[in-house]
Amino acid sequence: MNGGGLLVAGTTSDAGKSVVTAGICRWLVRQGVKVAPFKAQNMSLNSFVTREGAEIGRAQAMQAQACRIEPTALMNPVLLKPGGERSSQVVLLGRPVGEMSARGYHGGRQQRLLDTVLDCLEQLRGTYDAVICEGAGSPAEINLRRTDIVNMGVARNAGLPVLVVGDIDRGGVFASFFGTVALLSPEDQRLVAGFLVNKFRGDVSLLEPGLEMLHGLTGRRTYGVLPFRHGLGIDEEDGLRVSLRGAVRESAVAAPVGEDVLRVAVCAVPLMSNFTDVDALAAEPGVVVRFVDRPEELADADLVVVPGTRGTVRALQWLRERGLADALARRAAGGRPVLGICGGFQLLGEHIEDDVESRRGHVDGLGILPVRVRFAREKTLARPTGQALGERVEGYEIHHGVAEVTGGETFFSDDRGHGLDGCRVGQTWGTHWHGSLESDGFRRAFLREVAAAAGRRFTPAPDTSFAALREEQLDRLGDLIEQHADTDALWRLIESGAPQGLPFIPPGAPA
């Protein structure tokens, strides 16, 4: 017998689907429910590698953490990684299967993936008491309904009740709720059980008349009103737009332990991927992280990070056009700290042979590190461990570029001192390992090196645990659901499905 389920949809992108899904997952697991997350199709440049070597969206990895289980490819069977405005790499069950234009994908390939999506969902529902699914964008994107496999397409095929989340902080939430339902076909409308208001500021009693009128107009109740809280985002990026959040803790950051702060500038390169790498830096008391796109913004930075990107050659060109390439070269020559991660590491090298990503062939790199990069058609997906600066390090790799290091020092090595990855010359470091800064001991050692090179009297806090901060974040999301949603009604929805007899709201859309 399959377990219960729920699809968390949204009136818009960034309505809060990812955080609500994570919050419901954490609330359920604290009640002793065996629960798993699921997102049929995710468009994201922030991805993660599971222990079996599959690439999935980072939001689903975080939601799995909310469930206190290991993430697997079943939780995000289709991942789209944008490579530009009109094409994306398609990752199926954790492995890349090719590049495709949006027209080609929606024109037929997407529908053929529905069987795979439903099979993954069925496997999860056969294993867990409940599966909390996340939609994408809005379920009322009627131009895409025919080939939809992530919103009402999966809900109807799997018989899932749908909870629609709306961000009231943006305004227009009542119109968005009503319009979302009214643009769905009668068959789809039968599954839309009700609404959840997100990011409300103020006195809830002032909102209640509107919620009552919405119930009267749609026949659907509101399952909760979640208050606005700072710093509750998770790794939820869905698309090309980049949040300049750059911090795990946006509020109540502790004071520096030492006399100085440490300033970190992150180059906001095009198609930036896994920029969540710097969240671990921002979690450190006294570390100030900001995203920059002008060379003068590097002047007062103690550390410059060149992050990952899905377009290494494009990012290289962007750095040169903006004068950032010269600024990075001057920093490196002057012994001022620079860290390149994945694509950022590759472009710091001497040259790149790329017949895969950009298909530009030979391209000169910045020449800061003695590294030559060749793009392989097979993508490297791994969860390496090693050591650096006397500390243990864990990370994950997602890249086509293969680096040949011809000089300098190895950055990460194994227990016997054999080189594993990366390169260091002076105060410039480069690595393919994402997530290395989440290793607390290594992060502190690295920041001490940066502070010494920068001449800052900065001291890393001795007790900052990034894993504990993640858990604290997920518990806060669970608290929001437990304290501000009708959890009894929510559980009935998960267990029994959408209420019977929900009214049709015209005009609807073709079935």
C-alpha positions as CSV (number, residue, x, y, z in Angstrom):
1,M,0.0,0.0,0.0
2,N,1.3,3.4,-1.0
3,G,1.9,6.1,1.7
4,G,0.2,9.4,1.8
5,G,1.2,12.4,-0.2
6,L,0.9,16.1,-0.9
7,L,1.9,18.5,-3.7
8,V,3.0,21.9,-2.5
9,A,2.4,24.3,-5.5
10,G,2.8,28.0,-5.6
11,T,1.1,31.0,-7.2
12,T,4.5,32.1,-8.5
13,S,8.2,31.1,-8.5
14,D,9.8,31.9,-5.2
15,A,6.4,31.8,-3.4
16,G,8.1,29.6,-0.8
17,K,7.4,26.1,-2.0
18,S,10.9,24.8,-1.1
19,V,10.9,26.1,2.4
20,V,7.3,25.1,3.1
21,T,8.0,21.6,1.8
22,A,11.1,21.4,4.0
23,G,9.1,22.7,7.0
24,I,6.3,20.2,6.5
25,C,8.9,17.4,6.2
26,R,10.7,18.5,9.4
27,W,7.3,18.8,11.3
28,L,6.3,15.3,10.1
29,V,9.5,13.6,11.0
30,R,9.3,15.1,14.5
31,Q,5.9,13.4,14.8
32,G,7.5,10.1,14.1
33,V,6.3,10.0,10.4
34,K,8.7,8.3,7.9
35,V,8.7,11.0,5.2
36,A,10.6,11.8,2.0
37,P,10.7,14.8,-0.4
38,F,10.1,14.7,-4.1
39,K,10.4,17.2,-7.0
40,A,9.7,15.7,-10.4
41,Q,11.5,18.3,-12.3
42,N,13.8,21.1,-11.0
43,M,15.5,23.9,-12.9
44,S,18.5,24.8,-10.9
45,L,22.2,25.7,-11.1
46,N,22.6,24.7,-7.4
47,S,23.0,20.9,-7.3
48,F,24.3,18.2,-5.1
49,V,25.8,14.7,-5.4
50,T,24.2,11.9,-3.5
51,R,26.2,9.0,-2.0
52,E,25.5,6.8,-5.0
53,G,27.0,9.5,-7.3
54,A,23.7,11.0,-8.6
55,E,23.2,14.7,-9.2
56,I,20.0,16.3,-7.9
57,G,18.9,19.8,-6.9
58,R,20.3,21.1,-3.6
59,A,16.8,22.0,-2.4
60,Q,15.8,18.3,-2.5
61,A,19.0,17.4,-0.7
62,M,18.1,19.9,2.0
63,Q,14.6,18.6,2.2
64,A,16.0,15.1,2.6
65,Q,18.0,16.5,5.5
66,A,14.8,17.9,6.9
67,C,13.4,14.3,6.7
68,R,16.6,13.0,8.4
69,I,17.3,10.7,5.5
70,E,19.9,10.4,2.8
71,P,19.0,12.1,-0.5
72,T,18.7,9.8,-3.6
73,A,18.0,10.3,-7.3
74,L,14.4,9.2,-6.8
75,M,13.7,12.5,-5.0
76,N,14.5,14.6,-8.1
77,P,14.4,12.4,-11.2
78,V,14.7,15.3,-13.7
79,L,17.1,18.2,-13.2
80,L,17.5,21.0,-15.8
81,K,20.8,23.0,-15.6
82,P,20.5,26.2,-17.7
83,G,23.4,26.8,-20.0
84,G,21.9,30.0,-21.4
85,E,18.6,31.7,-22.1
86,R,17.3,28.9,-24.4
87,S,19.0,25.6,-23.5
88,S,19.7,23.4,-20.5
89,Q,21.5,20.3,-19.7
90,V,19.0,17.5,-18.9
91,V,20.0,15.3,-15.9
92,L,17.9,12.2,-15.7
93,L,18.0,10.0,-12.5
94,G,21.2,11.8,-11.6
95,R,23.1,11.5,-14.9
96,P,23.4,14.0,-17.7
97,V,21.7,12.8,-20.9
98,G,22.3,15.8,-23.2
99,E,21.5,19.5,-23.9
100,M,18.1,20.5,-25.1
101,S,16.4,23.8,-26.0
102,A,13.3,24.8,-24.1
103,R,11.2,24.3,-27.3
104,G,12.6,20.8,-27.8
105,Y,12.0,19.8,-24.2
106,H,8.4,21.1,-24.0
107,G,7.8,19.8,-27.5
108,G,7.9,16.2,-26.6
109,R,10.8,15.0,-24.5
110,Q,9.2,16.2,-21.3
111,Q,6.0,14.1,-21.7
112,R,8.1,11.0,-22.3
113,L,9.7,11.5,-18.9
114,L,6.4,11.3,-17.1
115,D,6.5,7.5,-16.7
116,T,10.0,7.8,-15.1
117,V,8.7,10.5,-12.8
118,L,5.7,8.5,-11.7
119,D,7.7,5.4,-11.2
120,C,10.1,7.3,-8.9
121,L,7.2,8.7,-6.9
122,E,5.6,5.3,-6.6
123,Q,8.8,3.8,-5.3
124,L,9.1,6.5,-2.6
125,R,5.4,6.2,-1.7
126,G,5.9,2.4,-1.3
127,T,8.8,3.0,1.1
128,Y,7.6,6.0,3.2
129,D,4.5,6.9,5.2
130,A,4.3,10.2,3.4
131,V,5.9,11.9,0.4
132,I,5.8,15.7,0.3
133,C,6.2,16.9,-3.3
134,E,7.2,20.3,-4.5
135,G,5.9,21.8,-7.7
136,A,7.7,24.3,-9.9
137,G,6.7,27.8,-10.9
138,S,2.9,28.0,-11.0
139,P,0.4,25.2,-11.7
140,A,-1.6,27.7,-13.8
141,E,1.0,28.1,-16.5
142,I,-1.6,27.0,-19.1
143,N,0.8,27.2,-22.0
144,L,2.7,24.3,-20.5
145,R,-0.1,22.3,-19.0
146,R,-0.2,19.7,-21.9
147,T,3.3,18.6,-21.1
148,D,3.4,19.3,-17.4
149,I,5.1,16.6,-15.3
150,V,5.8,18.6,-12.1
151,N,2.6,20.3,-11.1
152,M,-0.9,19.2,-11.9
153,G,0.4,16.6,-14.4
154,V,2.0,14.6,-11.5
155,A,-0.8,15.5,-9.1
156,R,-3.5,14.1,-11.3
157,N,-1.6,11.0,-12.3
158,A,-0.7,10.2,-8.7
159,G,-3.9,11.4,-7.1
160,L,-2.2,13.9,-4.9
161,P,-4.0,16.7,-3.1
162,V,-2.5,20.1,-3.8
163,L,-1.8,23.0,-1.4
164,V,-1.1,26.3,-3.1
165,V,1.4,28.6,-1.4
166,G,1.2,32.4,-1.9
167,D,3.8,35.1,-0.9
168,I,1.7,37.8,0.6
169,D,4.8,40.0,1.0
170,R,4.7,40.6,-2.7
171,G,1.0,41.7,-2.6
172,G,-1.9,40.5,-4.6
173,V,-2.1,37.1,-2.8
174,F,-5.9,36.8,-2.9
175,A,-6.1,37.5,-6.6
176,S,-3.2,35.0,-7.1
177,F,-5.0,32.3,-5.1
178,F,-8.3,32.8,-6.9
179,G,-6.7,33.1,-10.4
180,T,-4.6,30.0,-9.9
181,V,-7.6,27.8,-9.2
182,A,-9.8,29.5,-11.9
183,L,-7.3,28.8,-14.6
184,L,-7.2,25.1,-14.0
185,S,-9.4,22.5,-15.7
186,P,-12.2,20.9,-13.7
187,E,-10.2,17.7,-13.3
188,D,-7.2,19.7,-11.9
189,Q,-9.4,21.9,-9.7
190,R,-10.7,18.8,-7.9
191,L,-7.3,18.2,-6.4
192,V,-6.6,21.8,-5.2
193,A,-7.6,21.5,-1.5
194,G,-6.7,24.9,-0.3
195,F,-4.1,27.6,0.4
196,L,-1.2,28.5,2.6
197,V,-0.2,32.2,3.1
198,N,3.5,32.8,3.4
199,K,5.5,35.7,4.7
200,F,2.7,37.6,6.5
201,R,3.7,40.7,8.5
202,G,1.3,42.1,11.2
203,D,-1.9,41.1,12.9
204,V,-3.4,38.0,11.4
205,S,-6.9,39.1,12.5
206,L,-6.7,41.8,9.9
207,L,-6.3,39.1,7.3
208,E,-9.1,36.8,8.4
209,P,-12.0,38.6,6.6
210,G,-10.1,38.1,3.3
211,L,-9.5,34.5,4.0
212,E,-13.2,34.0,4.8
213,M,-14.2,35.7,1.5
214,L,-11.6,33.6,-0.4
215,H,-13.2,30.5,1.2
216,G,-16.6,31.7,0.1
217,L,-15.5,32.4,-3.5
218,T,-13.5,29.2,-4.0
219,G,-15.0,26.7,-1.5
220,R,-11.4,26.1,-0.3
221,R,-9.9,26.8,3.1
222,T,-6.6,28.3,4.1
223,Y,-4.5,25.8,6.0
224,G,-2.2,28.4,7.7
225,V,-0.7,31.8,7.7
226,L,3.1,31.7,8.1
227,P,4.7,34.9,9.5
228,F,7.6,36.6,7.8
229,R,10.9,35.5,9.3
230,H,14.4,36.7,8.4
231,G,17.0,34.2,7.3
232,L,14.8,31.2,6.6
233,G,15.9,30.5,3.0
234,I,17.3,27.1,2.0
235,D,19.2,26.1,-1.1
236,E,16.2,26.6,-3.3
237,E,17.3,28.4,-6.5
238,D,15.1,27.5,-9.5
239,G,16.4,29.1,-12.6
240,L,18.8,31.7,-13.9
241,R,18.1,34.5,-11.4
242,V,20.5,34.6,-8.5
243,S,19.5,35.5,-5.0
244,L,22.2,37.9,-3.5
245,R,21.4,36.5,-0.1
246,G,24.8,34.9,0.3
247,A,24.3,34.0,4.0
248,V,22.8,31.3,6.1
249,R,22.1,33.7,8.9
250,E,20.7,37.0,7.7
251,S,19.7,38.0,11.3
252,A,21.3,37.9,14.7
253,V,24.8,37.2,13.4
254,A,27.2,37.0,16.3
255,A,29.9,39.6,16.8
256,P,33.5,38.9,15.7
257,V,35.7,36.9,18.1
258,G,38.8,38.9,17.1
259,E,39.3,42.6,16.6
260,D,38.6,42.7,12.9
261,V,36.0,41.5,10.5
262,L,37.0,39.6,7.3
263,R,35.5,40.8,4.1
264,V,34.8,38.3,1.3
265,A,33.8,39.4,-2.2
266,V,32.2,36.8,-4.5
267,C,32.4,37.5,-8.2
268,A,28.8,37.2,-9.5
269,V,29.8,35.4,-12.7
270,P,27.2,34.5,-15.4
271,L,25.4,31.1,-14.8
272,M,26.8,31.0,-11.3
273,S,26.3,27.5,-9.9
274,N,26.5,26.3,-6.3
275,F,27.1,29.7,-5.0
276,T,25.8,28.2,-1.7
277,D,29.5,27.3,-1.2
278,V,30.0,30.7,0.5
279,D,27.1,30.2,2.9
280,A,29.6,28.5,5.3
281,L,31.8,31.6,5.2
282,A,28.8,33.8,5.9
283,A,27.9,31.7,8.9
284,E,31.1,32.6,10.6
285,P,30.8,35.5,13.1
286,G,32.8,38.4,11.7
287,V,32.8,37.3,8.1
288,V,31.0,39.7,5.8
289,V,30.1,38.2,2.4
290,R,28.9,40.2,-0.6
291,F,28.4,39.5,-4.3
292,V,30.3,41.9,-6.7
293,D,30.5,42.7,-10.4
294,R,33.0,45.6,-10.5
295,P,36.7,45.6,-10.1
296,E,36.7,48.5,-7.5
297,E,34.6,46.3,-5.3
298,L,37.6,43.9,-4.9
299,A,39.8,46.7,-3.4
300,D,38.8,46.3,0.2
301,A,38.2,42.5,0.1
302,D,40.4,40.3,2.2
303,L,39.3,37.2,0.1
304,V,37.9,37.1,-3.4
305,V,36.0,33.9,-4.3
306,V,35.4,33.0,-8.0
307,P,32.5,30.5,-7.7
308,G,31.3,27.7,-9.9
309,T,29.6,28.4,-13.2
310,R,27.8,26.4,-15.9
311,G,29.6,28.6,-18.4
312,T,33.3,28.7,-17.6
313,V,34.4,30.3,-20.9
314,R,31.5,32.7,-20.8
315,A,32.4,33.7,-17.2
316,L,36.0,34.2,-18.3
317,Q,34.9,36.6,-21.1
318,W,32.7,38.4,-18.6
319,L,35.5,38.9,-16.1
320,R,37.7,40.3,-18.9
321,E,35.0,42.6,-20.2
322,R,34.4,44.1,-16.7
323,G,38.0,44.5,-15.7
324,L,37.7,41.9,-13.0
325,A,40.2,39.6,-14.7
326,D,43.0,42.2,-14.4
327,A,42.0,43.0,-10.8
328,L,42.2,39.2,-10.0
329,A,45.6,39.0,-11.6
330,R,46.9,42.0,-9.6
331,R,45.6,40.5,-6.4
332,A,47.3,37.2,-7.0
333,A,50.6,38.9,-7.9
334,G,50.4,41.0,-4.7
335,G,49.8,37.9,-2.5
336,R,46.2,38.8,-1.7
337,P,43.9,35.8,-1.2
338,V,41.9,34.4,-4.1
339,L,39.9,31.2,-4.0
340,G,38.5,29.6,-7.2
341,I,35.9,26.8,-6.9
342,C,35.1,24.4,-9.8
343,G,34.5,26.6,-12.8
344,G,36.2,29.5,-10.9
345,F,39.2,27.2,-10.4
346,Q,39.3,26.3,-14.1
347,L,39.4,29.8,-15.4
348,L,42.2,30.7,-13.1
349,G,44.4,28.3,-15.1
350,E,46.6,28.8,-18.1
351,H,44.3,27.5,-20.8
352,I,41.0,25.6,-21.4
353,E,40.2,23.1,-24.1
354,D,36.4,23.2,-24.4
355,D,34.6,21.2,-27.1
356,V,31.7,20.3,-24.7
357,E,30.3,23.2,-22.7
358,S,30.9,26.3,-24.9
359,R,32.4,24.4,-27.9
360,R,35.0,27.2,-28.2
361,G,38.0,24.9,-28.4
362,H,41.2,26.4,-27.1
363,V,40.7,29.4,-24.8
364,D,43.4,31.2,-22.8
365,G,42.7,31.3,-19.0
366,L,43.8,34.0,-16.6
367,G,47.2,32.3,-16.1
368,I,47.2,32.7,-12.4
369,L,47.5,29.0,-11.5
370,P,49.7,26.4,-13.4
371,V,46.7,24.4,-14.5
372,R,45.4,23.2,-17.9
373,V,41.8,22.2,-18.3
374,R,40.2,19.8,-20.8
375,F,36.5,19.4,-20.9
376,A,35.4,15.8,-21.0
377,R,32.1,14.6,-22.3
378,E,31.6,12.4,-19.2
379,K,30.7,14.5,-16.1
380,T,32.6,13.9,-12.9
381,L,30.2,13.3,-10.0
382,A,31.8,12.3,-6.7
383,R,31.8,12.7,-3.0
384,P,35.5,12.9,-2.1
385,T,37.2,13.2,1.3
386,G,40.7,14.3,2.1
387,Q,42.7,16.7,4.1
388,A,44.1,20.2,3.9
389,L,45.8,22.6,6.3
390,G,46.0,19.7,8.8
391,E,42.2,19.3,8.8
392,R,39.8,16.7,7.4
393,V,37.7,17.9,4.4
394,E,34.6,16.5,2.7
395,G,33.2,17.8,-0.5
396,Y,31.4,16.9,-3.7
397,E,32.4,17.3,-7.4
398,I,30.2,18.2,-10.4
399,H,32.2,19.1,-13.4
400,H,33.1,18.3,-17.0
401,G,36.5,20.0,-16.8
402,V,39.6,17.8,-16.1
403,A,42.5,19.7,-14.6
404,E,46.1,18.9,-15.2
405,V,48.1,20.6,-12.5
406,T,51.7,21.4,-13.7
407,G,53.1,23.2,-10.7
408,G,52.4,24.8,-7.3
409,E,51.2,22.8,-4.3
410,T,48.3,20.4,-4.2
411,F,45.3,21.8,-2.2
412,F,43.6,18.6,-1.0
413,S,45.4,15.3,-0.4
414,D,44.7,11.9,1.1
415,D,45.9,10.6,4.5
416,R,49.2,9.6,3.0
417,G,49.9,13.0,1.5
418,H,49.1,12.0,-2.1
419,G,47.5,14.8,-4.1
420,L,43.7,14.5,-4.7
421,D,42.6,17.8,-6.1
422,G,43.3,21.5,-6.6
423,C,46.3,23.8,-6.7
424,R,47.8,26.5,-4.5
425,V,50.4,29.1,-5.5
426,G,51.1,31.7,-2.9
427,Q,47.7,33.0,-1.6
428,T,45.7,31.8,-4.6
429,W,43.9,28.5,-4.2
430,G,41.8,26.5,-6.6
431,T,39.7,23.4,-6.2
432,H,36.9,21.4,-7.9
433,W,35.4,20.4,-4.5
434,H,32.1,22.1,-3.7
435,G,31.1,22.2,0.0
436,S,34.6,21.9,1.4
437,L,34.1,25.1,3.5
438,E,31.3,23.2,5.4
439,S,34.0,21.2,7.1
440,D,34.4,23.3,10.2
441,G,38.0,22.6,11.1
442,F,39.2,23.2,7.5
443,R,37.1,26.4,7.2
444,R,38.7,27.9,10.4
445,A,42.2,26.9,9.3
446,F,41.6,28.5,5.8
447,L,40.2,31.7,7.3
448,R,43.2,31.9,9.6
449,E,45.5,31.8,6.6
450,V,43.4,34.4,4.8
451,A,43.4,36.7,7.8
452,A,47.2,36.4,8.2
453,A,47.8,37.1,4.5
454,A,45.3,40.1,4.6
455,G,46.9,41.5,7.8
456,R,43.6,41.3,9.6
457,R,43.3,40.6,13.4
458,F,40.5,38.2,12.7
459,T,39.9,35.1,14.7
460,P,37.5,32.3,13.6
461,A,34.9,31.4,16.3
462,P,36.0,28.1,17.9
463,D,32.5,26.6,18.1
464,T,30.7,27.5,14.8
465,S,29.2,24.2,13.5
466,F,27.8,24.6,10.0
467,A,25.9,21.3,10.3
468,A,24.3,22.5,13.5
469,L,23.2,25.8,11.9
470,R,21.6,23.8,9.1
471,E,19.7,21.7,11.6
472,E,18.7,24.9,13.5
473,Q,17.4,26.3,10.3
474,L,15.3,23.3,9.5
475,D,13.9,23.1,13.0
476,R,12.8,26.8,12.6
477,L,11.0,25.8,9.4
478,G,9.3,22.9,11.2
479,D,8.3,25.3,14.1
480,L,6.6,27.6,11.6
481,I,4.4,24.8,10.3
482,E,3.7,23.4,13.7
483,Q,2.8,26.8,15.2
484,H,1.1,28.5,12.3
485,A,-0.6,25.9,10.2
486,D,-3.6,23.7,11.0
487,T,-1.5,20.5,11.3
488,D,-4.4,18.2,12.0
489,A,-6.1,19.3,8.8
490,L,-2.8,19.1,7.0
491,W,-2.3,15.5,8.1
492,R,-5.8,14.6,7.0
493,L,-5.0,16.0,3.6
494,I,-1.8,14.0,3.4
495,E,-3.4,10.8,4.5
496,S,-6.8,11.0,2.8
497,G,-6.4,13.3,-0.2
498,A,-8.3,16.3,-1.3
499,P,-11.8,16.8,0.2
500,Q,-14.7,15.6,-1.9
501,G,-17.1,18.0,-3.6
502,L,-14.8,21.0,-4.1
503,P,-16.6,23.4,-6.4
504,F,-15.5,24.3,-9.9
505,I,-14.4,27.9,-10.3
506,P,-15.0,29.3,-13.8
507,P,-13.7,29.8,-16.4
508,G,-11.3,26.9,-16.0
509,A,-9.1,25.6,-18.8
510,P,-9.3,22.8,-21.3
511,A,-8.7,19.4,-19.7
